[in-house]
Amino acid sequence: MYHPISYLLHLGTLQNFETRLLVSSAQVEYLRYWLHAIGLTKNLISLPYSDCLLTESSLRHVSPVIFKAKEELKSALKVVLPGTFVPRS
């Protein structure tokens, strides 16, 4: 089954040349409702406050990245987000 948050993401380069994995507000909404629907959260998780959102002016470049399998995404997260915990399945 296709899950948009799992396969199509974007990489953004900040003004200081750091790379970040980006998700759209629609993907955040989907994830909030999905976590609640499958019972992982008792209540809906609140939306991130506006300071957490990146605007076009805060980015040097944005490029789409398509991952064909969750393993590819996990590998990319280790490179883009070093030191970040990626759970094993």
N, C-alpha and C positions, 0 to 999 in steps of 0.2 A: 504494500500500500504506500502511496506517495504522501509524504509529509513535507510541506513546503519549508518548514524550518530546518529540516534535516538535509536538504539537498542544494537549495539555491541560497547562497549567502553572499555577502559583499565584504571585501577587504578595503579598509580606508587607511590612507596615510595622513597623519596629523601634520600640522605645521612644523613640528619639531622632528619630523621624519619617522616617528614611531608608527608601527602598523597595528591596527585594531580590527578585530572581526566585528562586523556591523550587522545588525538585524533591523528590519523595518518595524514601525509601530504596529502594523498589521500582524507581523509575526509575534510580537510581544503579546498582543491581544489574544491571538490563537493559543499561545502557550499558557496564558493565565487561565483561560476557559478550559483547556484540555486538562491541566493539572487538577482543576476543581472537579471536572466531569469524571475523571477516573478515580477520584477520592483521595488524591495525595494532599489536598489542602481542604480544610474544613470550610474556609471562606475564600472568596476570590482574593488573590494577591492584589494589592493596590498598584496602580500604575506608577512608573518611575516619575519623580519630580522633574521639572523642566531642565534643571541644571545637569541632569544625566544625559540629556539629548544632545547629539552633535548636529550642528547645522552645516550647510554647504561651505560657509565661510571659515569654519574651523578645520576643514579638510583640504589637503593639497590634491588628493586623487582618490577616486573610488573605482574599484573594478569588481565585476561579478565573478564569483567562484562557484563552480558546480562540482559537488561531491557525488560520486556514483554509489558509494557505500559508506556506512557509518565508520568503518575503519579508516577511510581516507580523511574523514572529518576529524577523528580523534588524533590522527597523525599531524594534521595541520594545526590543531589547537595546541599541541606540544611545541610547535615552532613559533606560532603567533603569540601564545600566552605562556612563555616559559615559567615553570614553577607553579602553574595552575593545576589543581587536581582534576584529572579526567577519570571519572569512574569506569571500572571495568564492567563489561556485561557478561 
